[in-house]
Amino acid sequence: MSSVQAAKAKPYVEKIYRYIFQRSATFVLAGVIGAFYMERTVDVICDNIFDKVNEGKQFHDLVKKLESEGKI
């Protein structure tokens, strides 16, 4: 990063540090909120991968198939 880019980014970094990381309570809160959203993101991604890999083999897929065949 050049010194010009660092000088432009510095006010934002200072504000983030001053309002979030300087106080322990807000730092912990930021960590908890970040962990929650990270866990949710990973959970959604893994669920989508699982659904793609097991497409047609899951219970809700079988129910739709049996209903379309008139067996339910």
Backbone as a chain_set.jsonl record, in Angstrom:
{"seq": "MSSVQAAKAKPYVEKIYRYIFQRSATFVLAGVIGAFYMERTVDVICDNIFDKVNEGKQFHDLVKKLESEGKI", "coords": {"N": [[0.853, -1.16, 0.0], [0.635, 2.138, -0.855], [1.935, 5.28, 0.431], [0.154, 7.325, -0.018], [-2.325, 6.027, -0.33], [-2.464, 4.905, 2.202], [-2.644, 7.201, 3.756], [-5.148, 8.132, 2.98], [-6.805, 6.099, 3.904], [-6.44, 6.191, 6.602], [-8.123, 7.951, 8.288], [-10.533, 6.472, 8.39], [-9.715, 4.086, 9.556], [-8.899, 5.036, 12.036], [-11.372, 5.928, 13.052], [-12.811, 3.521, 13.188], [-11.23, 2.15, 15.047], [-11.477, 3.891, 17.275], [-14.25, 3.875, 17.864], [-14.998, 1.186, 18.05], [-12.921, -0.78, 18.709], [-11.484, 0.297, 20.841], [-12.798, 0.243, 23.29], [-13.512, -2.322, 25.59], [-16.031, -3.547, 25.875], [-17.476, -2.897, 23.515], [-15.791, -4.055, 21.694], [-15.997, -6.781, 22.308], [-18.718, -7.091, 21.767], [-18.732, -6.546, 19.009], [-17.261, -8.76, 18.175], [-18.983, -10.882, 18.896], [-21.26, -10.324, 17.337], [-20.095, -10.464, 14.793], [-19.302, -13.173, 14.805], [-21.801, -14.418, 14.92], [-22.986, -13.699, 12.426], [-21.093, -14.796, 10.7], [-21.287, -17.528, 11.314], [-23.908, -17.997, 10.503], [-23.742, -17.466, 7.763], [-21.934, -19.476, 6.906], [-23.481, -21.7, 7.573], [-25.724, -21.467, 5.842], [-24.456, -21.676, 3.338], [-23.349, -24.272, 3.517], [-25.714, -25.789, 3.806], [-26.913, -25.316, 1.299], [-25.04, -26.538, -0.413], [-25.258, -29.193, 0.51], [-27.94, -29.716, -0.179], [-27.774, -29.586, -2.99], [-26.029, -31.72, -3.569], [-27.485, -33.911, -2.628], [-29.826, -33.929, -4.103], [-33.073, -34.931, -4.928], [-33.015, -37.142, -3.301], [-33.881, -36.617, -0.795], [-36.351, -36.35, 1.87], [-38.42, -34.438, 1.39], [-38.258, -34.238, -1.364], [-38.988, -36.807, -2.16], [-41.634, -36.929, -1.255], [-42.879, -35.04, -2.918], [-42.527, -36.36, -5.356], [-44.025, -38.727, -4.975], [-46.562, -37.611, -4.589], [-47.02, -36.499, -7.095], [-47.243, -38.786, -8.577], [-49.576, -39.782, -7.626], [-49.767, -41.454, -5.439], [-50.01, -40.666, -2.867]], "CA": [[0.0, 0.0, 0.0], [1.457, 3.345, -0.925], [1.685, 6.217, 1.524], [-1.043, 8.107, -0.355], [-3.472, 5.195, 0.012], [-2.493, 4.78, 3.657], [-3.123, 8.47, 4.308], [-6.59, 8.222, 2.729], [-7.488, 5.096, 4.706], [-6.183, 6.417, 8.011], [-9.271, 8.443, 9.07], [-11.496, 5.391, 8.593], [-9.126, 3.161, 10.523], [-8.959, 5.695, 13.344], [-12.764, 5.925, 13.519], [-13.142, 2.143, 13.568], [-10.538, 1.871, 16.305], [-12.001, 4.723, 18.356], [-15.624, 3.544, 18.226], [-15.245, -0.245, 18.238], [-11.871, -1.581, 19.322], [-10.862, 0.939, 21.994], [-13.513, -0.179, 24.492], [-13.63, -3.784, 25.663], [-17.42, -3.979, 25.693], [-17.848, -2.823, 22.105], [-14.957, -5.031, 20.992], [-16.633, -8.086, 22.509], [-19.981, -7.059, 21.03], [-18.4, -6.689, 17.587], [-16.872, -10.157, 17.975], [-20.178, -11.729, 18.986], [-22.074, -10.065, 16.142], [-19.362, -11.027, 13.659], [-19.377, -14.633, 14.883], [-23.162, -14.814, 14.571], [-23.188, -13.591, 10.981], [-20.199, -15.75, 10.043], [-21.882, -18.854, 11.488], [-25.116, -18.063, 9.671], [-23.298, -17.536, 6.37], [-21.391, -20.815, 6.669], [-24.597, -22.633, 7.655], [-26.511, -21.367, 4.607], [-23.637, -22.214, 2.241], [-23.276, -25.732, 3.666], [-27.04, -26.341, 3.505], [-27.106, -25.286, -0.152], [-24.189, -27.583, -0.995], [-25.862, -30.472, 0.863], [-29.147, -29.888, -0.989], [-27.375, -29.857, -4.377], [-25.435, -33.057, -3.651], [-28.502, -34.92, -2.333], [-31.06, -33.574, -4.792], [-33.877, -36.08, -5.321], [-32.877, -38.213, -2.32], [-34.363, -36.166, 0.503], [-37.745, -36.653, 2.143], [-39.348, -33.513, 0.72], [-38.244, -34.576, -2.786], [-39.75, -38.044, -2.334], [-43.05, -36.61, -1.064], [-43.328, -34.403, -4.161], [-42.562, -37.389, -6.399], [-45.16, -39.608, -4.712], [-47.79, -36.85, -4.824], [-47.223, -36.345, -8.536], [-47.643, -40.097, -9.094], [-50.898, -40.082, -7.09], [-49.684, -42.502, -4.42], [-50.298, -40.107, -1.536]], "C": [[0.904, 1.229, 0.0], [1.085, 4.295, 0.214], [0.451, 7.083, 1.262], [-2.299, 7.321, 0.01], [-3.592, 5.046, 1.522], [-3.022, 6.051, 4.304], [-4.626, 8.625, 4.103], [-7.362, 7.26, 3.622], [-7.386, 5.388, 6.198], [-7.378, 6.967, 8.791], [-10.304, 7.35, 9.348], [-10.993, 4.407, 9.634], [-9.185, 3.76, 11.919], [-10.381, 5.696, 13.9], [-13.182, 4.528, 13.967], [-12.495, 1.798, 14.895], [-11.193, 2.621, 17.459], [-13.378, 4.246, 18.811], [-15.854, 2.067, 18.524], [-14.172, -0.916, 19.083], [-11.248, -0.961, 20.565], [-11.516, 0.483, 23.297], [-13.712, -1.693, 24.457], [-15.046, -4.259, 25.365], [-17.825, -3.947, 24.225], [-17.019, -3.786, 21.269], [-15.571, -6.424, 21.103], [-17.948, -8.157, 21.741], [-19.746, -7.222, 19.532], [-17.995, -8.124, 17.269], [-18.06, -11.096, 17.978], [-21.055, -11.553, 17.75], [-21.403, -10.644, 14.904], [-19.426, -12.542, 13.634], [-20.764, -15.133, 14.494], [-23.372, -14.796, 13.063], [-22.288, -14.552, 10.215], [-20.78, -17.164, 10.131], [-23.1, -19.019, 10.593], [-24.758, -18.204, 8.197], [-22.778, -18.925, 6.036], [-22.512, -21.847, 6.679], [-25.423, -22.63, 6.374], [-25.742, -21.966, 3.43], [-23.579, -23.735, 2.316], [-24.618, -26.397, 3.379], [-27.305, -26.37, 2.002], [-26.268, -26.347, -0.85], [-24.794, -28.951, -0.724], [-27.105, -30.74, 0.019], [-28.815, -30.2, -2.442], [-26.843, -31.276, -4.528], [-26.505, -34.135, -3.498], [-29.845, -34.622, -2.988], [-31.782, -34.839, -5.264], [-33.839, -37.221, -4.322], [-33.471, -37.852, -0.962], [-35.863, -36.377, 0.62], [-38.693, -35.733, 1.385], [-39.361, -33.751, -0.793], [-39.078, -35.827, -3.056], [-41.248, -37.801, -2.173], [-43.612, -35.97, -2.332], [-43.465, -35.432, -5.279], [-43.775, -38.304, -6.212], [-46.494, -38.89, -4.925], [-48.068, -36.696, -6.312], [-47.637, -37.668, -9.18], [-49.011, -40.52, -8.574], [-50.89, -41.159, -6.033], [-49.95, -41.975, -3.016], [-51.599, -39.327, -1.616]], "O": [[1.84, 1.316, 0.795], [0.056, 4.131, 0.868], [-0.216, 7.523, 2.198], [-3.232, 7.874, 0.592], [-4.698, 5.057, 2.063], [-3.762, 5.99, 5.286], [-5.309, 9.189, 4.957], [-8.47, 7.58, 4.055], [-8.185, 4.871, 6.979], [-7.634, 6.479, 9.892], [-10.886, 7.312, 10.433], [-11.751, 3.951, 10.49], [-9.491, 3.057, 12.882], [-10.573, 5.486, 15.098], [-13.83, 4.37, 15.002], [-13.137, 1.219, 15.771], [-11.438, 2.036, 18.514], [-13.653, 4.212, 20.011], [-16.828, 1.73, 19.198], [-14.493, -1.561, 20.081], [-10.535, -1.657, 21.288], [-10.831, 0.353, 24.311], [-14.04, -2.263, 23.417], [-15.235, -5.263, 24.679], [-18.457, -4.887, 23.743], [-17.49, -4.281, 20.246], [-15.655, -7.155, 20.116], [-18.253, -9.18, 21.129], [-20.477, -7.953, 18.862], [-18.345, -8.649, 16.212], [-18.138, -12.006, 17.154], [-21.538, -12.534, 17.184], [-22.066, -11.248, 14.061], [-19.585, -13.14, 12.57], [-20.891, -16.153, 13.816], [-23.877, -15.761, 12.489], [-22.693, -15.072, 9.175], [-20.769, -17.908, 9.15], [-23.293, -20.076, 9.992], [-25.391, -18.967, 7.469], [-23.136, -19.492, 5.004], [-22.496, -22.778, 5.873], [-25.784, -23.696, 5.874], [-26.319, -22.686, 2.615], [-23.741, -24.415, 1.302], [-24.655, -27.465, 2.768], [-27.861, -27.341, 1.489], [-26.744, -26.99, -1.785], [-24.845, -29.791, -1.623], [-27.306, -31.86, -0.45], [-29.507, -31.003, -3.068], [-27.164, -31.961, -5.499], [-26.441, -35.166, -4.168], [-30.889, -35.025, -2.475], [-31.189, -35.703, -5.911], [-34.577, -38.192, -4.487], [-33.551, -38.702, -0.076], [-36.561, -36.559, -0.377], [-39.669, -36.2, 0.798], [-40.374, -33.491, -1.442], [-39.788, -35.902, -4.058], [-42.05, -38.408, -2.884], [-44.707, -36.324, -2.771], [-44.414, -35.378, -6.061], [-44.471, -38.62, -7.176], [-47.454, -39.5, -5.395], [-49.22, -36.756, -6.741], [-48.307, -37.672, -10.213], [-49.556, -41.523, -9.035], [-51.941, -41.736, -5.754], [-50.098, -42.757, -2.077], [-52.045, -38.765, -0.616]]}, "num_chains": 1, "name": "protein.A"}
